[in-house]
Amino acid sequence: MHEQGSVQDAGADHRHLLLVEDEALIALAEKRTLEKHGFTVTTANTREKAVETATADSGVDLILMDIDLGEGMDGTEAAERILETHDLPIVFLTGHSEKEYVDRVKKITSYGYVLKSSGEFVLVESINMALELFDARRREEEKERQLREQNAYLDFYRLAVDAIDDQKVSIVDSDYRYRVVNERYSRDSGMHKEQIVGKSVAEILGSNAFQAIKPEIDRCFAGESVEYSRWFEFPQAGKRYMEVSYYPLRNKRDEIDCIAGIIKDSTEEKQAKRQLEEALEFQKIISDISSRFVKTTEGSFDEDINTMLAQIGEHFRVDRSYLFLLSDDHDAMTNTHEWCREGVSPQMHRIQNEPTMSFPWWTSQVLSQDFIHVPDLEALPDEAGPEKQEFRRQGIQSYIEIPVRSGDETWGFVGFDAVRERYSWSNNEIENLMTIASNLGHLLLRLRSEKMLKEAKTRAEEGEKKSRESEEYYRLLAENIQDVVVSLDLESECFTYVSPSVEKVFGYTVDEVLSMTLQDLQTQDSHARHQQEVRDVIDGKTNTRRFEREVIHKSGHIVPVEVHATFLRDGTDIPKATVSVVRDISERKEKEHALIRAGEEQRMLLDTIPTQIWYLKDVETYGSVNQAHADFFGMQRQDMEGKSLYDLMSTTEEADVCIAGNRKVFTKKQQIYSEEAVLNAAGEERLLSIIKTPKLDRNENVEYVVCSAEDVTERKEKEEQVRKALEEKDSLLRELNHRVKNNLSMVSSLIDLKESTFDDHADLSDLRNRINAIRKVHEVLQYSDEVTHVNLKEYVGGILSNVLQSSGRRTITIENDLPDISVSTKTAIPLGLIVNERATNALKHGFVGEVEPRFTVSMDQDGKGYYMLTASNTGKPFPRHVDIENPQTLGLQLISALVSQLDGTLEVEREPQPVFRIRLPMSQMEK
């Protein structure tokens, strides 16, 4: 009693509440409870009415919102709509206690969540608490508004610094503590603003960094604008190059109470600039070396190499650089050139004609790798024991060695040692060193070619007189054809004759080509193939060959050519020269490449599709397959294409089954669909949905069959899981309806027991009939295939039979003319309760006198989108003094509330017998 009294007092200020509840009975009970405690209550049974009432100028102080409002917008969505335009406290009142409902409410409001089963005291206290919290929040908002006005000075700077995104901005007070930082400062620091603001500069940047910048900060507090840039060491970020500006900030009293710091991190720019400068410097070195190599002769070779080693050693700040040359058979190596930094001992005199097999690991690396990079000598593998021992003796800590090659020939290597401290070369530096090594290889090849060319020219001059007359004949022939005719000395690879058409085809003059070697004119790959061609000719004893090569045009672009070469042999059958006809095949190659690209694009498209695709040449032979099909069997495409199914399947029986299915497509000449269980690469049985489509030629014969397959194993498993889940759900719902029906039967029985104990024979049949009307729904659902709908005629018939035929009075005729339709339980229960109230009232007050007792219920469509439900009974008229609009009895109140819940209207014909007509929207019956 004391607790209820306190609730009554709390609501005595007549606050206006909006109660949103779609169940009319529940809304009626809750409204009575709240009005009892002094609240003014307006109800709304739909979300639309709730939004309309709340957003109108209705003076609502608080909203009690049911979450589950049936189909369409639920309570949380209605709340969000209201809160878009009106700031009102909303308390959610619901029968749900699941976490998902609680989480949805928390996202919308913080004014409470009350279970309908919590009781009257908890409900009223929750409302009062929400109103107090709302009032307190309003007061707090007013305080915050005043505080914002007071802090307008600081807010201005906070907005200003947050607008700067390309620089870190902070405001520091005279205690060296952060007052404001912008988003960029927070992001770069890896901390939230709240973690920085209020902390000291030393706490955020570290004491060392703070001590370094404190003098400049103090200068700024003295009134001076400060700008500087330097490297800083930070605890987390490491070494960074910062450009810093400090500006004093004056308050309204013209006092400097804060300074603004604008910081730009230029580390990457600084490093990029330094790397660019180093790269440009090294590119200049490369250019200088390349230019010198172009002019290098046999006489200037040593000087040019020594200059190169010194330039590179100084640039990389290493301690020793050197060149080693290998013997022709790679059995020995000699240190031919060396540069050493001052104070570093030379080693060249020690390594002369050294057997390469003294260092087996090193030899294999030099001959097979593009480079050997050892940043830490101690990291060498165990098999490099002799090498590690030798390098330790020389005091080497790090080294890199780049093989010097031209084509397939390895001349030697250039190397660079770090003695004083370890050094690691970057990928870009290694690429540049490889470029220099490549240029050196070409230089060595050119010098050897020039030497051989001189010797060849001497031999050519001796034989020139003997062949002059025959050469003149062939020269005239060669000069009058469009193809290029050349003769080549195989040993020196120098041209001895070139026809004039070379200038039209390749851009060079005849004299320019005669001064070049074959390697100068061909691409590196073409030259390597030429050398292999010569070896094949020597082994095969053939005199003519036709092949394709790539020639470098004078403009720099590549010209594909077809070469028809005749090899000239001496008395030992060793070819010494070739005479060749060279034809430009650029146009033909372009067409071939276009076809290849089209095929590659088609292949790439098929390989990106997850569906398995392949085609069959015949019933057992694979054509092409895409990557998805090959991956399914764990094989490479090339291992499947062109192979028989007998070669690929694990058993002959498995292949026979597959071939039998393929034969149907080739025989019937029509598309066939099937589902087949197939083992994948992991040995798992997978269900494939396969479509096989024949490609017919003009004669309606099958050229080949295109197949596609989709793995539907998981889909089939999920379909089976869904089917079982639905069966289990139906079973659980039937069991639930059974239990609810039994529980309501128990409640009805308890009412019977209680009724029998009353001395004054109190009549509780109304309550019992209402419970039985609801129980009847669950009884129908228990034996129905439906889980959410009931047959209206059957359901209402059961209610009437229960009320009228089991009353123990004289026989009452029931005329059930309701249509045989299925309606949802949400609609059926209110209709059943309405009919139950009418039947109960007729039983108690209507059937009098000698008139045959009859109760009739029917429902028809009016052709305007409405149903008309009619319930009537014989007997005396309906009393005139009873006000249908404002009923006083609970039965009529229930009927009025339930009709409103169904969006219907009620009409009553009082004489000569009671007829209740309820007009309902068809949409209610279709829910």
Secondary structure, DSSP 8 states (H G I E B T S, - for coil): -HHHHHHHHHTTT--EEEEE-S-HHHHHHHHHHHHHTT-EEEEESSHHHHHHHHHSS----EEEE-S--SSSS-HHHHHHHHHHH----EEEEES---HHHHHHHHTT-SS-EEEGGG-HHHHHHHHHHHHHHHHHHHHHHHHHHHHHHHTHHHHHHHHHHHT--SSEEEEEETTSBEEEE-HHHHHHHTS-HHHHTTSBHHHHH-HHHHHHHHHHHHHHHTT--EEEEEEEEETTTEEEEEEEEEEEEE-TTS-EEEEEEEEEE-HHHHHHHHHHHHHHHHHHHHHHHHHHHHH--TTTHHHHHHHHHHHHHHHHT-SEEEEEEE-TTSSEEEEEEEEE-TT----GGG-SSEEGGGSHHHHHHHHHSS-EEESSGGGS-GGGHHHHHHHHHTT-SEEEEEEEEETTEEEEEEEEEE-SS-----HHHHHHHHHHHHHHHHHHHHHHHHHHHHHHHHHHHHHHHHHHHHHHHHHHHHHTSSSEEEEEETTTTEEEEE-TTHHHHHS--HHHHHTSBHHHHB-HHHHHHHHHHHHHHHHHT-SEEEEEEEEE-TTS-EEEEEEEEEEEE-TTS-EEEEEEEEEE-HHHHHHHHHHHHHHHHHHHHHHH-SSEEEEESSSSBEEEE-HHHHHHTT--HHHHTT-BHHHHSSSHHHHHHHHHHHHHHHHH-S-EEEEEEEE-TTS-EEEEEEEEEEEE-TTS-EEEEEEEEEE-HHHHHHHHHHHHHHHHHHHHHHHHHHHHHHHHHHHHHHHHHHHHH-TT----HHHHHHHHHHHHHHHHHHTSS-SSEEEHHHHHHHHHIIIIITSSSS--EEEEE----EEEHHHHHHHHHHHHHHHHHIIIII--TTS--EEEEEEEE-SSSEEEEEEEESSS---TT--SSS--SHHHHHHHHHHHHTT-EEEEE-SSS-EEEEEEEHHHHH-
